[in-house]
Amino acid sequence: MPSARVITLTPSVEFDAALVRKLNQMGPRYTSYPTADRFDGGFGAAQYRAAVAAVDPAAPLSLYVHIPFCASLCYYCGCNKIITQDRSKAAEYLGYLYREIGLQGEVLGSRRRVDQLHFGGGTPTYLSDRQMDELLATLRGQFAFAPDDEGEFSIEVDPRTVTPVRIATLRQQGFNRISLGIQDFDPAVQQAVNRIQSYEDTMEVLQAARDCGFRSISVDLIYGLPLQSVASFGPTLDKIVAARPDRIAIYNYAHMPQLFKSQRLINSVDLPDAETKLAMLGLCIERLTAAGYVYIGMDHFALPEDDLARSQREGKLQRNFQGYSTHADAPMVALGVSAISAVGASYSQNEKILSAYYQRLDRGELPIARGIVLSADDLLRRAVIGQLMCDFELDYASLPLPDGVAAADYFADALERLQPLEEQGLLCIGSKGLRVKMRGRLLIRNICMAFDSYLHAPPVEGPQPARYSRTI
């Protein structure tokens, strides 16, 4: 029986610009393993039902609801979204979403407890108050939600689309965690990415969330956007540190116009070069750690008393398609176009195109387009990568290894690939597991890649599409 994870962490991370510069490469973000590019169309509703049948029917659920609509286009965005001012489209979408909720209820069983709920997009607050009330009532009619002081019910908010009154309404509707998209307060940068958002309005929304009793307030920033520099980004960081949100996510902008059409509207000559981006990353780490934030990993920082930091200290932190989580071990059922579920030994993704999503539901089918059933090896490597991403440690004794097989033998190839990284001071390889050093934490994706059997499989013939962003 695998033992419980026991870890020790300090809230620091070491920034070594030369090392990052040397080792930066393309690689997965590991919101799942296997990664979503490994899903295939042979997975459908039958496989999903089998995965549901294999998990504990009393296990609390995590729900994700995707609202794809936005009123305006942010040029940098790589999310699955629909830009429209026609609000009737949201009404039509909700009608189909309710059908999917009903179908999922038939598969999952009625009144399953929900400990975690997350609304993402798109812009979830594209929905009106009435529509949000109706959607939440439909969900509560199908599922039994945990009490407010036990459950985590979060929503992503574009501060440009809400008022303090709307924030109070969201809290009354049951949301107790909120994430605010900011990206950058610099007016020139905002103009370059078509997202004009004043500091004053944003802070008014943040303060309203605090006044209304949201238990956790998170903000999103992006470095590497057009016209950004170390000098221009510093004032944004100062404003964020002064506002002191509970969590801060600072993402590296990945310019991939071949994948995301909206990014073709960005003038590539305005993008900061690699050295400037590296310096901006160093500035972010310096400012936030000096302000008392804990580096959680993979772009995320949190105050020491926040649940993410506490869960990491206790060895309970998890990771899923929404990022770091305290409930990611629960079966995650995702609703809406393009949404990805993680149930038992499976991942499944809904149709990405709205018309195809509607067509499946018109036929009375779950709108699953593709997915994957995880092998025993996949599950084992998922456990390894999850521990490394969340704990910066790997305890061999906690792994579900085959009987009589030592971890050093099972992962001999991966450990060999890690030796150069150990020699460069990123981690320590011991007889009982691995420990990532402070200077290796920023490069945790590189370390995890050593265990990814799909990355190291024989290459497929012909040119391969660019699948991943850079690890830093």
Secondary structure, 3 states (H helix, E strand, C coil): CCCCCCCCCCCCCCCCHHHHHHHCCEECCCCCCCCHHHCECCCCHHHHHHHHHCCCCCCCEEEEEEECEECCCCCCCCCCCEECCCCHHHHHHHHHHHHHHHHHHHHHCCCEEEEEEEEEECCHHHCCHHHHHHHHHHHHHHEEECCCCCCEEEEEECHHHCCHHHHHHHHHCCCCEEEEEEECCCHHHHHHHCCCCCHHHHHHHHHHHHHCCCCEEEEEEEECCCCCCHHHHHHHHHHHHHHCCCEEEEEECCCCCCCCHHHHHCCHHHCCCHHHHHHHHHHHHHHHHHCCCEEEECCEEECCCCHHHHHHHCCCCEEECCEEECCCCCCEEEECCCCEEECCCEEEEECCCHHHHHHHHHCCCCCEEEEEECCHHHHHHHHHHHHHHHHCEEEHHHCCCCCCCCHHHHCHHHHHHHHHHHHCCCEEECCCEEEECHHHHHHHHHHHHCCCCCCCCCCCCCCCCCCCEECC
